[in-house]
Amino acid sequence: MLSGCANSTNSISTSYISPLQYKAHDCIQLNAEAHRVQSRVAALGGQLDQAATNDKVIMVFGMVIFWPVLFALGGNKAQEAEYARLKGEYGAVQISSGEHRCIVTG
């Protein structure tokens, strides 16, 4: 049952994304990409953390009071994969920004 629980964002590993995909970007494009990725990371991270909290509450309720509710547990693996990819994209943008000597504020 526990393997079906949603993961909190701090337990999701970052996927590797090559910074080479940003090699042709200039500083303005890198900054825009950093902002886009960070916005999505923040929104998705909030959803994932809320789902993890909800699953913990359901687990306690199910273990103590009403076990059939445990069938409602389950994280969204597609969202977790997207979150890991986005974290990797942000890291790749940061690396590429350093190579271009850009200051990225995202």
For each residue, the residues with C-beta under 8 A, 3 or more apart:
1: 4 5 59 70 73
2: 5 59
3:
4: 1 73 74 75
5: 1 2 52 55 56 59 73 74 75
6: 48 51 52 54 55 73 74 75 76 80
7: 11 12 48 52 75 80
8: 11 12 48 49 52 53
9: 12 45 48 49 83
10:
11: 7 8
12: 7 8 9 48 80 83 84 87
13: 84
14: 84 87 88 91
15: 81 84 85 87 88
16: 88
17: 21 85 88 89 91 92
18: 21 92
19: 22 23 91 92 93 95 96 99
20: 23
21: 17 18 92
22: 19 25 29 30 33 92 93 96
23: 19 20 96 99
24:
25: 22 29 30 33 96 100
26: 29 30 100 102
27: 30 31 97 100 102 103 104
28: 31 32
29: 22 25 26 32 33
30: 22 25 26 27 33 34 93 96 97 100 102 104
31: 27 28 34 35 97 102 104 105 106
32: 28 29 35 36
33: 22 25 29 30 36 37 89 93 106
34: 30 31 37 38 90 93 94 97 104 105 106
35: 31 32 38 39 105 106
36: 32 33 39 40 106
37: 33 34 40 41 86 89 90 93 106
38: 34 35 41 42 90 106
39: 35 36 42 43
40: 36 37 43 44 86
41: 37 38 44 45 83 86 87 90
42: 38 39 45 46
43: 39 40 46 47
44: 40 41 47 48 79 82 83 86
45: 9 41 42 48 49 83
46: 42 43 49 50
47: 43 44 50 51 79
48: 6 7 8 9 12 44 45 51 52 75 76 79 80 83
49: 8 9 45 46 52 53
50: 46 47 53 54
51: 6 47 48 54 55 75 76
52: 5 6 7 8 48 49 55 56 75
53: 8 49 50 56 57
54: 6 50 51 57 58
55: 5 6 51 52 58 59 73 74 75
56: 5 52 53 59 60
57: 53 54 60 61
58: 54 55 61 62 69 70 72 73
59: 1 2 5 55 56 62 63 70 73
60: 56 57 63 64
61: 57 58 64 65 66 69
62: 58 59 65 66 67 68 69 70 73
63: 59 60 67 70
64: 60 61
65: 61 62 69
66: 61 62 69
67: 62 63 70
68: 62 71
69: 58 61 62 65 66 72
70: 1 58 59 62 63 67 73
71: 68
72: 58 69
73: 1 4 5 6 55 58 59 62 70
74: 4 5 6 55
75: 4 5 6 7 48 51 52 55 79 80
76: 6 48 51 79 80
77: 80 81
78: 81 82
79: 44 47 48 75 76 82 83
80: 6 7 12 48 75 76 77 83 84
81: 15 77 78 84 85
82: 44 78 79 85 86
83: 9 12 41 44 45 48 79 80 86 87
84: 12 13 14 15 80 81 87 88
85: 15 17 81 82 88 89
86: 37 40 41 44 82 83 89 90
87: 12 14 15 41 83 84 90 91
88: 14 15 16 17 84 85 91 92
89: 17 33 37 85 86 92 93
90: 34 37 38 41 86 87 93 94 106
91: 14 17 19 87 88 94 95
92: 17 18 19 21 22 88 89 95 96
93: 19 22 30 33 34 37 89 90 96 97 104 106
94: 34 90 91 97 98 104
95: 19 91 92 98 99
96: 19 22 23 25 30 92 93 99 100
97: 27 30 31 34 93 94 100 102 103 104
98: 94 95 101 102
99: 19 23 95 96
100: 25 26 27 30 96 97
101: 98
102: 26 27 30 31 97 98
103: 27 97
104: 27 30 31 34 93 94 97
105: 31 34 35
106: 31 33 34 35 36 37 38 90 93
